[in-house]
Amino acid sequence: MVQVIRYYDSPVGPYDELLMVPGKFEWKDDGKGEKRRNLRITRIYVSQERTCWNGRMSWNIPKHLARFQFVDHADGTTSISVFPYQTDDSGVESAPSTTPFFAATYKNIPYLPSFPISTGIGKYLGLDLSIVQPSLPEGKGMCGELPGTKRWCKMLALEYSSGTSWGWWDLGRKEGDERVPLLGDEGENRGREGGNENWWPGIGRWRVGVKMEDAMMEFEVGEHWLPVESEEELEV
């Protein structure tokens, strides 16, 4: 799952965000000796320092800074590009890249009515949408926005919108190249220079997505714990 979010209001001010949740990861519940599987955010970029620091410290979310670019076109589409900060010679993430990590164009599917949606329905369907994040290594940022953590964290993010609509994501790197198939395969999904034609290799240029207008988001207080080996080290 890939989400692009524009926070117009938050406790740390407005900011933009790109996050990736590739699926569920196995982890060991040391308290019960059981292996569990939960969602995990593996990559996430944000546009300001305060939310970067807060997300890492509060929930182990591996936030890094990036420059976001949104362009609204006359045909109703919106192009989105995300330029992560790169490290300089000293290892500090000091300036955004000139090449985007993510670039795509979104367009609503016409004539389909909007609808309400809430991730809170997951618990009634027997779905565990909790996110479990391991501890984070410290990074090198310009303003101390990349702190590390030692504890694991489990949290739940709730999203709701009364005006959700269906749309198409165009992930093609080269606009107008109709040779790229809808669902594509690795053989046909490459550009003339041998690189991947799409933002993400092997998934095809066009993907269905949703847009949640005026969405509300709520983040629960995280549940934190130290791994058993860390607790033993602290007792020595």
N, C-alpha and C positions, 0 to 999 in steps of 0.2 A: 504494500500500500504506500502510495506517495500522496502527501498533502501539502498544499500551498495555502498559507493562512495569512490574512492581513488583520492584525489586531489594531482596531481604531481606538481602543481604550483598554487599559490594563493597569494594575497597581504600579508598574514600572514605566508606564507611558506606551504610546503606540509603537508598533514594530511589525516587521514582516518575518515569515518563517517558512522554511522548507524542511520537511522531515520524511524519513524513510523507515517503514516497519516491514521488513521482508518476510516476517512470519513469527512462529513461536520457537523459542529456544529452551532447551532442557537445563534445569538447574536443580541443585540438591537442597532440600529443606532440612538443614542440620538439626532443627529442633525435633522433627519427627522421623528423620532418617529416610525420607522419601524423595524420589525424583519427580519433579513437576515440569510442566511446560507452560510458558507464558509468552505473551508478546514482548518484543524488545525494540526500542528505537536504536538503530545502529548508526545513523548519520542524520545530523540536523544542523541547519544554518539559520542564523537570526541576524537582524540588521542593527542591533544596538547592544552595548556592553552590559547594561544592568540586567536584562533578561538572560544574557549569557551566563553571568555569575550566579544569578538566582536559580536558574534551571539546573545547573550543575550541583550546587550546594543543597538544594531542597529535594531533588528527585534523581540525582545521578544522570540527568539527561546530558549527553555529550555534545553540548552546544558549542559551535564555533561561529565566528563572525563572517558575514558576507555582504556584498552589495547587491541589492535587488533592483531590477528594472522591469517596470510594467508599462506596456504601450497599448493603448486602446485604438483600434482601427475603425475606419468608416463602415466596414461590413459587419460590425458587431463583435468581432473577435478580439481577444486580448493576448498579446505575446508576453511571456514571462521569461526572464533570464536571471540566473543567480551566479554571482562571481565570488567564490570563497576567498578569504584572505590567505595569502601565501607567506611562507617563512622567508626571511631574509638571511643573509650570511651568518647572522648570530643566532638563528633558530627562532626568532620572534615572528609571530604572525602579524605583519605590520602593514600590509597593503593588499587590496583586492586584486585578484588575477585579471588579466585582460581577456581570458578565455572562460566562458561560462561552464560550470559543472553541470547545470541543468538549463535547458532551453526548450520551450514548448509553446504552443498556441492553443487557446481554448475557445470553443464556440458552442453556445446553447443549441440544443436540438429544437427547432421551431414546432409549434402547435401542440406540444406536450404540456399538460397542466403541471403547475408546481404542486408540491406536497410537503407535509410536515414530516420530520424525521428526528429521532433521538437515539443516541447510543445507549441510553438507559434501558431500552427494551431488551438489551442483551441478557440481563439477569432473568427475565421471564422466559427466555428461549433456551436457558441453560448454558449460555455462553459466558465464559470468563474473559472479559476484555481488560483485565488488569495488566499493567505493564511492570515487569520486573527487570531492574537495571543493576548490573554489577558495579563495583567500585570504579572510580575514574582516575586515570593518571593525570598529574598536573601538566598543563600546557604552558607555553610562553606567549602571553599576550601583551599588548601595548599598555593596558590599564589594569592588569591583574584580573582580567575577566575569565581566566581559564584555570580555576582552582581544581585541585584533585580531591578525592574522597577515599575513605577506607571502608565504609559500610556499604552493604547492598540496600536497595530500596524497592518497595512495591507500592504502586499508586494506581489510581483510576482517574482517567480524564473523561468527563461527560460533555457531550456536544448536542446542541439542539438548534433546529431552525424550522420555522413555520413556512419558509419559502424556498424549498429545495427543488432544483431543476436538473434535468439530464443534459449532458453535453458531450462533445467530442474533444479529445486531446490529440493534437497533431504533434508527434514527437520527432518528425523528420528534421534532420540537420539541414537539408537542402530543400527549400520550399519549391513546390511545383514539380518535383520528380515523381511522376505517377508510376514509375517502375516498382516502387516499394509496395509490397502486398499488404492487405489489411492485417493479417495475422503473421505473415512472413515466416521465413525460416533462415537459419544461419547462412545458408549458401546464397540466397537472394537478397539478404538483408545487409549487403555491404555496398559502399559507395565506389565510385570509379577509382579512387586512390587506394582502395583496399581497407580503409577504415570503416567503422560501423556507420551506417547511414542514419541510424536513430540515436536518440539520447542514451537509451539503454539497449545493449545488443540482444538480438534474438527475440524481441517481443512484438515486432511489427510497428508500423508508423502510427496507426490510428487506434486509440483506446477510448472506451466509454468511461465517463466520470460523472460526478455530480458537483453542483455549485450550491453552497448553503448560504443564502442571503441573510444578513443581519443575525448571524448565528451567535448563540451564547455558549460559553465554555466555562466549566467548573473543574478545578483540580483539587482532589482530596489531599489531605495531609498525608505525607508518605509514611509508610511503616519501615523503619530502619533496623538493621541488625548486622553484627560482625560475623563473618564466617568462623566456624569452630577453630580452625588453625590460627586465626588472628587472635581469638580470645585466649588461646593457650599461650601464644607468644607474649601477650600483655601480662599474664600471670607470672611468668618466669622472672 
